[in-house]
Amino acid sequence: METLSKIAIYMGMAIACSIFILFVISIMPHIVNQIENQWGDVLPGKSDEELKAMFYETESYKAFINKYPENGEYFDSYGNGGGRLEINAMNFESYQTLRLELEYHKRNDSVREYVECYSNTDRNQYSIRGSLATQFIEKVDCLEGPGLIDAPSNLIDENGNPVPIKVNPSRIIIDSDY
């Protein structure tokens, strides 16, 4: 009887250890993620001047500035060593817009590139992320095309101007890196 109780105690201890080990294994990814998040805030960031210099050196920024010298630029500092730079160019007749957004990621010390072309005439939106951003800026004439005045329509408003044709909106995203 005594050996039976010893076997039961050892079996209970083995089962308890097994359950504890399975619990630790299941919670380990969460613990690692939390540690990563805590250290992400402690990692040193870059100053606003360093961020701007990093953004200005990207190929997509250089291509955008060369192709569209008249543009609007907006820098947003996150205050924790991160930030983003947004550059916009617009055709004020057709309201077609090209936007380049560069965002700094502190964890990998990298810049994320995102280009968006929005056509107001046919309500199309084309987006590129990653390594194809520079090629998209160089090869696609986003701001060219018919404006609202040239929009084909047999409808005329009370002032004699053509009414633009409404097309179902669509959104096309090409994701090359992520």
Secondary structure, DSSP 8 states (H G I E B T S, - for coil): -HHHHHHHHHHHHHHHHHHHHHHHHHHHHHHHHHHHHHHHHHS----HHHHHHHHHTSHHHHHHHHH-SS-EEEEEE-SSS-EEEEEEEEETTTTEEEEEEEEEETTTTEEEEEEEEEETTTTEEEEEEGGGHHHHHHH--TT-S--TTT---S-B-TTS-B-------EEEEEES--
